[in-house]
Amino acid sequence: MEPQLDILVVDDSPTDLVFFSRAADKTGFKTRLQTLSAGQQAIDYLEAKGEYNDRSRFPMPDLIVLDLKMPEVNGFDFLAWRKASVLFSSIPVIIFSGQTNPTTLNESLN
């Protein structure tokens, strides 16, 4: 049986979520995408809070794909929270953003 890659995609743009889902389907890899539209949802998901408390339906992701510009808890806030967490800091994060400002992008690496 081919291993499955569980990916958590966090982006407030429904269009971007659709494009990412289509691209993932075309890779040929066996993936399971969980899509969320806000940073706080991602925190709740990882902490298995509220509606995300069933790990059989909401598994711990192998990878997080994150937009930086979202309302309220944005990508930078999420990255700071994740970095401070012993439980979640080892989950790799790929930034998926239309941000082109080098200073802003460097902030996401700190």
PyMOL CGO cylinders between C-alpha atoms (Angstrom):
from pymol import cmd
from pymol.cgo import CYLINDER

trace = [
    CYLINDER, 0.00, 0.00, 0.00, 1.35, 3.41, -1.00, 0.3, 1, 1, 1, 1, 1, 1,
    CYLINDER, 1.35, 3.41, -1.00, 1.87, 5.78, 1.94, 0.3, 1, 1, 1, 1, 1, 1,
    CYLINDER, 1.87, 5.78, 1.94, -0.42, 8.77, 2.17, 0.3, 1, 1, 1, 1, 1, 1,
    CYLINDER, -0.42, 8.77, 2.17, 0.73, 12.34, 2.70, 0.3, 1, 1, 1, 1, 1, 1,
    CYLINDER, 0.73, 12.34, 2.70, -1.61, 14.35, 4.96, 0.3, 1, 1, 1, 1, 1, 1,
    CYLINDER, -1.61, 14.35, 4.96, -1.45, 18.03, 4.04, 0.3, 1, 1, 1, 1, 1, 1,
    CYLINDER, -1.45, 18.03, 4.04, -3.09, 20.88, 5.93, 0.3, 1, 1, 1, 1, 1, 1,
    CYLINDER, -3.09, 20.88, 5.93, -3.69, 23.86, 3.62, 0.3, 1, 1, 1, 1, 1, 1,
    CYLINDER, -3.69, 23.86, 3.62, -4.52, 27.18, 5.30, 0.3, 1, 1, 1, 1, 1, 1,
    CYLINDER, -4.52, 27.18, 5.30, -5.59, 29.99, 2.97, 0.3, 1, 1, 1, 1, 1, 1,
    CYLINDER, -5.59, 29.99, 2.97, -8.51, 32.42, 3.09, 0.3, 1, 1, 1, 1, 1, 1,
    CYLINDER, -8.51, 32.42, 3.09, -8.88, 32.42, -0.71, 0.3, 1, 1, 1, 1, 1, 1,
    CYLINDER, -8.88, 32.42, -0.71, -11.35, 29.77, -1.93, 0.3, 1, 1, 1, 1, 1, 1,
    CYLINDER, -11.35, 29.77, -1.93, -9.86, 30.09, -5.41, 0.3, 1, 1, 1, 1, 1, 1,
    CYLINDER, -9.86, 30.09, -5.41, -6.34, 29.34, -4.14, 0.3, 1, 1, 1, 1, 1, 1,
    CYLINDER, -6.34, 29.34, -4.14, -7.65, 26.32, -2.23, 0.3, 1, 1, 1, 1, 1, 1,
    CYLINDER, -7.65, 26.32, -2.23, -9.26, 24.95, -5.41, 0.3, 1, 1, 1, 1, 1, 1,
    CYLINDER, -9.26, 24.95, -5.41, -6.08, 25.51, -7.44, 0.3, 1, 1, 1, 1, 1, 1,
    CYLINDER, -6.08, 25.51, -7.44, -3.94, 23.82, -4.79, 0.3, 1, 1, 1, 1, 1, 1,
    CYLINDER, -3.94, 23.82, -4.79, -6.32, 20.87, -4.57, 0.3, 1, 1, 1, 1, 1, 1,
    CYLINDER, -6.32, 20.87, -4.57, -6.27, 20.41, -8.35, 0.3, 1, 1, 1, 1, 1, 1,
    CYLINDER, -6.27, 20.41, -8.35, -2.47, 20.62, -8.43, 0.3, 1, 1, 1, 1, 1, 1,
    CYLINDER, -2.47, 20.62, -8.43, -2.18, 18.05, -5.63, 0.3, 1, 1, 1, 1, 1, 1,
    CYLINDER, -2.18, 18.05, -5.63, -4.49, 15.69, -7.54, 0.3, 1, 1, 1, 1, 1, 1,
    CYLINDER, -4.49, 15.69, -7.54, -2.28, 15.95, -10.63, 0.3, 1, 1, 1, 1, 1, 1,
    CYLINDER, -2.28, 15.95, -10.63, 0.93, 14.97, -8.79, 0.3, 1, 1, 1, 1, 1, 1,
    CYLINDER, 0.93, 14.97, -8.79, 0.05, 11.30, -8.73, 0.3, 1, 1, 1, 1, 1, 1,
    CYLINDER, 0.05, 11.30, -8.73, 0.90, 11.13, -5.02, 0.3, 1, 1, 1, 1, 1, 1,
    CYLINDER, 0.90, 11.13, -5.02, -1.61, 9.74, -2.60, 0.3, 1, 1, 1, 1, 1, 1,
    CYLINDER, -1.61, 9.74, -2.60, -2.56, 12.81, -0.57, 0.3, 1, 1, 1, 1, 1, 1,
    CYLINDER, -2.56, 12.81, -0.57, -5.31, 13.76, 1.81, 0.3, 1, 1, 1, 1, 1, 1,
    CYLINDER, -5.31, 13.76, 1.81, -5.91, 17.50, 1.96, 0.3, 1, 1, 1, 1, 1, 1,
    CYLINDER, -5.91, 17.50, 1.96, -7.55, 19.25, 4.84, 0.3, 1, 1, 1, 1, 1, 1,
    CYLINDER, -7.55, 19.25, 4.84, -8.34, 22.85, 3.92, 0.3, 1, 1, 1, 1, 1, 1,
    CYLINDER, -8.34, 22.85, 3.92, -8.94, 25.68, 6.35, 0.3, 1, 1, 1, 1, 1, 1,
    CYLINDER, -8.94, 25.68, 6.35, -9.48, 29.39, 5.80, 0.3, 1, 1, 1, 1, 1, 1,
    CYLINDER, -9.48, 29.39, 5.80, -7.98, 30.96, 8.94, 0.3, 1, 1, 1, 1, 1, 1,
    CYLINDER, -7.98, 30.96, 8.94, -4.94, 30.76, 11.18, 0.3, 1, 1, 1, 1, 1, 1,
    CYLINDER, -4.94, 30.76, 11.18, -7.03, 30.21, 14.32, 0.3, 1, 1, 1, 1, 1, 1,
    CYLINDER, -7.03, 30.21, 14.32, -8.73, 27.25, 12.64, 0.3, 1, 1, 1, 1, 1, 1,
    CYLINDER, -8.73, 27.25, 12.64, -5.28, 25.79, 11.97, 0.3, 1, 1, 1, 1, 1, 1,
    CYLINDER, -5.28, 25.79, 11.97, -4.31, 26.18, 15.62, 0.3, 1, 1, 1, 1, 1, 1,
    CYLINDER, -4.31, 26.18, 15.62, -7.57, 24.54, 16.73, 0.3, 1, 1, 1, 1, 1, 1,
    CYLINDER, -7.57, 24.54, 16.73, -7.01, 21.76, 14.19, 0.3, 1, 1, 1, 1, 1, 1,
    CYLINDER, -7.01, 21.76, 14.19, -3.50, 21.00, 15.44, 0.3, 1, 1, 1, 1, 1, 1,
    CYLINDER, -3.50, 21.00, 15.44, -4.60, 21.13, 19.07, 0.3, 1, 1, 1, 1, 1, 1,
    CYLINDER, -4.60, 21.13, 19.07, -7.60, 18.88, 18.22, 0.3, 1, 1, 1, 1, 1, 1,
    CYLINDER, -7.60, 18.88, 18.22, -10.03, 21.41, 19.71, 0.3, 1, 1, 1, 1, 1, 1,
    CYLINDER, -10.03, 21.41, 19.71, -13.74, 21.67, 19.07, 0.3, 1, 1, 1, 1, 1, 1,
    CYLINDER, -13.74, 21.67, 19.07, -14.88, 20.23, 15.77, 0.3, 1, 1, 1, 1, 1, 1,
    CYLINDER, -14.88, 20.23, 15.77, -11.33, 18.95, 15.06, 0.3, 1, 1, 1, 1, 1, 1,
    CYLINDER, -11.33, 18.95, 15.06, -11.12, 16.59, 18.05, 0.3, 1, 1, 1, 1, 1, 1,
    CYLINDER, -11.12, 16.59, 18.05, -11.48, 13.38, 16.01, 0.3, 1, 1, 1, 1, 1, 1,
    CYLINDER, -11.48, 13.38, 16.01, -7.99, 12.44, 14.74, 0.3, 1, 1, 1, 1, 1, 1,
    CYLINDER, -7.99, 12.44, 14.74, -9.43, 9.77, 12.44, 0.3, 1, 1, 1, 1, 1, 1,
    CYLINDER, -9.43, 9.77, 12.44, -11.21, 12.55, 10.51, 0.3, 1, 1, 1, 1, 1, 1,
    CYLINDER, -11.21, 12.55, 10.51, -8.61, 15.26, 11.15, 0.3, 1, 1, 1, 1, 1, 1,
    CYLINDER, -8.61, 15.26, 11.15, -5.21, 13.56, 11.24, 0.3, 1, 1, 1, 1, 1, 1,
    CYLINDER, -5.21, 13.56, 11.24, -2.01, 15.26, 12.30, 0.3, 1, 1, 1, 1, 1, 1,
    CYLINDER, -2.01, 15.26, 12.30, -0.57, 16.70, 9.07, 0.3, 1, 1, 1, 1, 1, 1,
    CYLINDER, -0.57, 16.70, 9.07, 2.76, 15.67, 7.59, 0.3, 1, 1, 1, 1, 1, 1,
    CYLINDER, 2.76, 15.67, 7.59, 3.01, 19.11, 6.00, 0.3, 1, 1, 1, 1, 1, 1,
    CYLINDER, 3.01, 19.11, 6.00, 1.35, 22.52, 6.35, 0.3, 1, 1, 1, 1, 1, 1,
    CYLINDER, 1.35, 22.52, 6.35, 0.87, 24.84, 3.38, 0.3, 1, 1, 1, 1, 1, 1,
    CYLINDER, 0.87, 24.84, 3.38, 0.23, 28.34, 4.68, 0.3, 1, 1, 1, 1, 1, 1,
    CYLINDER, 0.23, 28.34, 4.68, -0.87, 31.69, 3.30, 0.3, 1, 1, 1, 1, 1, 1,
    CYLINDER, -0.87, 31.69, 3.30, 0.66, 34.68, 5.09, 0.3, 1, 1, 1, 1, 1, 1,
    CYLINDER, 0.66, 34.68, 5.09, -2.09, 37.25, 4.57, 0.3, 1, 1, 1, 1, 1, 1,
    CYLINDER, -2.09, 37.25, 4.57, -5.27, 36.22, 6.36, 0.3, 1, 1, 1, 1, 1, 1,
    CYLINDER, -5.27, 36.22, 6.36, -7.58, 38.16, 8.69, 0.3, 1, 1, 1, 1, 1, 1,
    CYLINDER, -7.58, 38.16, 8.69, -7.19, 37.96, 12.48, 0.3, 1, 1, 1, 1, 1, 1,
    CYLINDER, -7.19, 37.96, 12.48, -4.63, 35.19, 13.10, 0.3, 1, 1, 1, 1, 1, 1,
    CYLINDER, -4.63, 35.19, 13.10, -2.50, 35.62, 9.98, 0.3, 1, 1, 1, 1, 1, 1,
    CYLINDER, -2.50, 35.62, 9.98, 0.28, 33.38, 8.71, 0.3, 1, 1, 1, 1, 1, 1,
    CYLINDER, 0.28, 33.38, 8.71, 2.95, 35.23, 10.70, 0.3, 1, 1, 1, 1, 1, 1,
    CYLINDER, 2.95, 35.23, 10.70, 0.96, 34.81, 13.92, 0.3, 1, 1, 1, 1, 1, 1,
    CYLINDER, 0.96, 34.81, 13.92, 0.48, 31.13, 13.16, 0.3, 1, 1, 1, 1, 1, 1,
    CYLINDER, 0.48, 31.13, 13.16, 4.21, 30.67, 12.48, 0.3, 1, 1, 1, 1, 1, 1,
    CYLINDER, 4.21, 30.67, 12.48, 5.10, 32.36, 15.79, 0.3, 1, 1, 1, 1, 1, 1,
    CYLINDER, 5.10, 32.36, 15.79, 2.65, 30.10, 17.66, 0.3, 1, 1, 1, 1, 1, 1,
    CYLINDER, 2.65, 30.10, 17.66, 3.98, 26.99, 15.90, 0.3, 1, 1, 1, 1, 1, 1,
    CYLINDER, 3.98, 26.99, 15.90, 7.61, 27.88, 16.54, 0.3, 1, 1, 1, 1, 1, 1,
    CYLINDER, 7.61, 27.88, 16.54, 6.90, 28.21, 20.28, 0.3, 1, 1, 1, 1, 1, 1,
    CYLINDER, 6.90, 28.21, 20.28, 5.13, 24.84, 20.39, 0.3, 1, 1, 1, 1, 1, 1,
    CYLINDER, 5.13, 24.84, 20.39, 7.11, 21.75, 21.32, 0.3, 1, 1, 1, 1, 1, 1,
    CYLINDER, 7.11, 21.75, 21.32, 4.39, 19.54, 19.83, 0.3, 1, 1, 1, 1, 1, 1,
    CYLINDER, 4.39, 19.54, 19.83, 4.01, 21.23, 16.44, 0.3, 1, 1, 1, 1, 1, 1,
    CYLINDER, 4.01, 21.23, 16.44, 7.27, 23.00, 15.64, 0.3, 1, 1, 1, 1, 1, 1,
    CYLINDER, 7.27, 23.00, 15.64, 8.64, 19.97, 13.79, 0.3, 1, 1, 1, 1, 1, 1,
    CYLINDER, 8.64, 19.97, 13.79, 5.83, 19.92, 11.20, 0.3, 1, 1, 1, 1, 1, 1,
    CYLINDER, 5.83, 19.92, 11.20, 7.26, 21.40, 7.98, 0.3, 1, 1, 1, 1, 1, 1,
    CYLINDER, 7.26, 21.40, 7.98, 5.55, 24.52, 6.62, 0.3, 1, 1, 1, 1, 1, 1,
    CYLINDER, 5.55, 24.52, 6.62, 5.54, 25.73, 3.03, 0.3, 1, 1, 1, 1, 1, 1,
    CYLINDER, 5.54, 25.73, 3.03, 4.55, 29.35, 2.52, 0.3, 1, 1, 1, 1, 1, 1,
    CYLINDER, 4.55, 29.35, 2.52, 1.95, 29.68, -0.26, 0.3, 1, 1, 1, 1, 1, 1,
    CYLINDER, 1.95, 29.68, -0.26, 1.46, 33.39, -0.77, 0.3, 1, 1, 1, 1, 1, 1,
    CYLINDER, 1.46, 33.39, -0.77, 1.26, 36.12, -3.35, 0.3, 1, 1, 1, 1, 1, 1,
    CYLINDER, 1.26, 36.12, -3.35, 3.56, 38.18, -1.14, 0.3, 1, 1, 1, 1, 1, 1,
    CYLINDER, 3.56, 38.18, -1.14, 6.58, 39.46, -3.10, 0.3, 1, 1, 1, 1, 1, 1,
    CYLINDER, 6.58, 39.46, -3.10, 8.14, 41.92, -0.66, 0.3, 1, 1, 1, 1, 1, 1,
    CYLINDER, 8.14, 41.92, -0.66, 11.54, 40.41, 0.35, 0.3, 1, 1, 1, 1, 1, 1,
    CYLINDER, 11.54, 40.41, 0.35, 11.41, 42.00, 3.83, 0.3, 1, 1, 1, 1, 1, 1,
    CYLINDER, 11.41, 42.00, 3.83, 8.01, 40.48, 4.51, 0.3, 1, 1, 1, 1, 1, 1,
    CYLINDER, 8.01, 40.48, 4.51, 9.12, 37.09, 3.22, 0.3, 1, 1, 1, 1, 1, 1,
    CYLINDER, 9.12, 37.09, 3.22, 12.23, 37.19, 5.42, 0.3, 1, 1, 1, 1, 1, 1,
    CYLINDER, 12.23, 37.19, 5.42, 9.98, 37.84, 8.44, 0.3, 1, 1, 1, 1, 1, 1,
    CYLINDER, 9.98, 37.84, 8.44, 8.32, 34.48, 7.82, 0.3, 1, 1, 1, 1, 1, 1,
    CYLINDER, 8.32, 34.48, 7.82, 11.68, 32.72, 8.13, 0.3, 1, 1, 1, 1, 1, 1,
    CYLINDER, 11.68, 32.72, 8.13, 12.40, 34.06, 11.63, 0.3, 1, 1, 1, 1, 1, 1,
]
cmd.load_cgo(trace, "trace")
